[in-house]
Amino acid sequence: MAAWFRKAGQWLEASTAQGLLAFLGAMKPQTASTFAGELARCLGPWLPVSRVAERNLELAMPELTRGERQAIVRGVWENLGRTVGELPHIAHLRENTPSGPGFEVQGAEYLHEQAERGGPVLLVSGHIGNWEMLPPAVARHGVPFASFYRAAANTRVDTLIRTLRDRAMGDTPVPLFAKGAKGAREALAYVARGGRLGMLVDQKMNDGLEVTFFGQPAMTAPALAAMALRYRCPVIPGYVVRLGPARLRVVVEAPLSLPDTGDRQEDTRLLTQMINDRLESWIRQRPQSWLWLHRRWPKSCYRD
């Protein structure tokens, strides 16, 4: 009986997700973005996880007032809602449209340099703006990159999401590596063969490397730094700025200078810290654009 209820629940969840994505996909991109953003902005702050976001803001930006923190949390939910609303439309967004839905790429010259250079490249980013726009946008400039992927627990929901992501990539399909030891080994082998890999490194990794983030100790995944140092390959930072409903700017920055102290462990720490500092600088510019909803810092920082 328990198994039947579980299957029924998964079926209902998948059917709801499919219906919602079809509903959003039938709208104009800017309408879907605004509808989902406003809905999330109204409902999200009432969810318990919003208390985690407020606590994160207390830790990271203690100079903010409670009202300012609450305004940012509302903005976080709106951005998340817009990201979901835009998901069915990413494959159809065009570059450099004069107005309305579309995207632009700032710093495309760094991508062109890597496309001409060839060899392994690592692209580093976080859950900022509409991060789903990064892979298809840079692929259109000659640098398609593989990425890590956490599969949804519901296989039907997982298939829906992967289908939309594959559609956005068009004729440039790339590997997706499952998070975990096996996926890490596969990704390492891919980079060793000259592959390009993108990673979102802004979430807590319990067995990661302790560096700082917003001045607080933060366990951070060191894999990207370790790969970059092992193969001495470029690390390109990039993130997405929301300009309006379904209108996005992908910002690509110059490759980071890799540390070379002669001590691999220290170089890994330095590069991981460098990446966290770059993420922090982006988030401080637009705090509402980052996903503050997860427990990024040690458990002792949170009041249950």
Residue, then its C-alpha position, 0 to 999 in steps of 0.5 A: m500500500a505504501a508503495w502504491f501511495r508513493k507511485a501515485g504521489q510521484w505521478l501526481e507530482a509529474s503531472t502537475a509539473q508537466g501541466l505547469l510547464a505546458f501552461l507556461g510554455a503556451m504564454k509569451p516568454q515575458t508573460a510566463s516570466t512575470f506570471a511565475g515571478e509574481l506568484a513565487r514572490c507572493l507565496g515563497p516568503w511564507l514558506p519555512v525555507s525563507r527563514v533560512a534565507e533571512r538567516n543567511l542574509e544576517l550572516a553575510m550582510p549584517e548591515l542590512t535592516r530586517g526590512e531590507r532582508q525581507a525585500i531581498v527574500r521577496g526578490v529571491w523568490e521572484n527571480l526563482g519564479r521567473t527562472v522557472g517561467e522562462l525555462p520552456h522558452i530558453a530554446h527560443l530566445r534570440e541574441n541581441t534583440p533590440s527589445g523584449p525577450g532575448f539575451e546578450v553576451q558581454g565578454a564574448e571575446y573570451l569565449h572566442e579566444q578559447a574556441e580558437r585555442g582548443g583544449p580543456v576549459l572550466l567555466v565557473s558560476g553560481h545560481i545567479g539570475n537565470w543560470e539556465m541561460l549559461p550553457p546555451a548562450v556560451a555554446r552559441h559562441g563556440v564553447p559548449f560545456a558539459s556540466f554536473y547534474r543532480a537528478a530529480a527524485n521523480t524520474r518523470v520530472d527529471t525527464l521533463i527538465r532534461t528535455l527542456r535543457d537538451r532542447a535549449m542546447g539545440d545541435t550541440p548536445v554535451p554530457l551531463f555528469a551525475k553528482g557523486a564519485k562516479g560522475a566526478r571520475e567521468a568529468l575528470a576523464y572528460v577534461a583530461r581529453g580536452g573537454r570543457l566543463g562548467m560548474l556551479v560552485d556556490q552550494k555547501m559541500n560537507d566534505g569540501l575545503e574550508v575557505t571563507f564566503f562573505g567573511q564566514p567559514a564555508m565548506t566549498a567544493p575544491a574539485l574545479a580548482a584541483m582540475a584547473l591546477r592539474y591540467r593548467c587549463p583556463v578558468i572562466p568566470g561567468y554569471v547571468v544578469r536579469l535585465g527584464p522579463a525573459r531578457l538576460r545578459v550573460v557576463v563572461e569575464a577574463p580567465l582567472s590567474l592560476p596560483d603557482t606557489g609550488d604547493r599544490q594544496e595551498d594553490t587549491r585553497l587559494l584558487t577556491q578562495m578566489i572563486n568564492d570571492r568572485l561569487e561574493s562580488w557578483i552577489r553583492q551587486r544584486p543580492q536578490s539574484w542569488l539563491w539564498l535558500h540553502r544552508r550555505w554555512p555551518k550548522s551552528c549558524y542556524r537556529d532550528 
